[in-house]
């Protein structure tokens, strides 16, 4: 029996289109027989290297206006709630450290809960109580996780995660990376990324499923 | 009988994703019963206003690398040829003036021929012989059109066209604008834009078709 194909899902909590991808990737990956590797990271440091001090959706107002209208249309089509958080983008540093701590187990549940609070309810994800509620929804002891996320190891872990993102050629979020390094950028490429991951596993595994 | 729904298709000859949209929009619009309004324009002046002196795909190398790989995948899926022109982006000023002259009749045929030369064959669309071949493929007298495109009226026409693009909130290409002003950016939004245009025509016309 061939190993199940995998796909890395790189997301940023402050990113609107990461919200869309996070809410729909689970069901699509299951349908495709692809195992997901959830990979939270920070776009901020990457944007700074590109000479940006905030989201391009703020730097370029026409682009930003379209993005919010597009989000209205896309969330409506997906049956997802949408409410803009203020400020935008949100400070996602601590949330990313938390999600990284749980990325191999409870990270996805925490991530979905936090994205829903942020873009579905317009809440500030930098606020401890919002992160606490998301952690509890994911079945975690929030105080214990907060303590772990404040440790030097968690800070170093997120820096290493970001270096790994840059090494993969990632420049925006969400991004998807297949086992052979093939990179797909944007929620609109999720289906293609899953199909690519499947194709790497070969036809024999497809016929076994 | 209700009027046929319309959709404006705003494109830039130097834009890779405009190539994809131009090659597939005709069949999709016909299938959807939507009348297309082809609208060539220039991204250059809009990019300059955003502080860019060239394509963002050149300014941000990681973004550019992904774009070209994405174009390989997307053209393969569409059965379209792909060959990078040098330099990128191409100077599209004269080509846009020409396409604007014919936008109500032979513009689409000229546009498809020129896009195929540029991104299918890697040719330089600023070269007169390349524009000449595309004009002839569109059944036009190239010398006559060249003369017209050099006139002050053609220059003023393209400036007005660009002002119209900005007035619609356009910041990138391809873009699609429905009769009610609804703006969709990107080749990936073509299907949604056509569905939106259809929805404006109302259910009565849909049932008549």
Interface residues (C-beta under 8 A of the other chain):
Chain A: X50 X59 X60 X62 X63 X65 X66 X69 X70 X73 X166 X169 X170 X171 X172 X182 X183 X184 X185 X186 X188 X189 X192
Chain B: X50 X59 X60 X62 X63 X65 X66 X69 X70 X73 X169 X170 X171 X172 X182 X183 X184 X185 X186 X188 X189 X192
